Amino acid sequence: MRTAHGDAWQAEGRLRTPFGGGSFAIPGARLMASGLPFAKWNNADIESADVSVTDLTAWYQARDVPWGIRVPLDICRPGDAVVRQALRGIAAIIVFGNAFA
């Protein structure tokens, strides 16, 4: 679910490139920006504890947007947690052929 969540946010960032958004990856994190002036819409998904906060900061400063990070509980770094976010999958049934014909 973490991968799917990060994929979706990066796709959103790419779609918003003309508006100041974008997406990028650095070792240990996937970044996205929407171009909007709200931290909740510009986020980095942390994938490992050895991510460079300097690199994160530089990428967002270049876009002049406030930002936040999503850190999985199993690799949590010290800091002020603002919110806990549950990631949930969707159960689906895949039907092949003309089952609805």
C-alpha positions, 0 to 999 in steps of 0.5 A: 500500500505504501508503494501505491500511495507514493505512486499516486502522489507522484503521478499527481505531482507530474500532472501538476508540473505546469502549475509549479508541481513535479515529482522526484526521487532521492535515495530513501524518499519519493517527493511530489509537489502540487504547486499549491501553497499548502504543506498537506499537498506537497509531500515526501514519502520516506522509504528508509531512515537514511534519507537526506533531509538536506536534499529534501529541503533543497528540492522543496525550496527550489519550488518555493512551497511548504511541505510535509513528510509521511514517515512509516511508523517502523522507520519513524524519525524524531519530530512532531507528528501532525497526523496519523494516516491509515492506508487501506487497500480496496478489495476488488473482483476481476471478471474476465470475458463477457460475464456481464453480457 
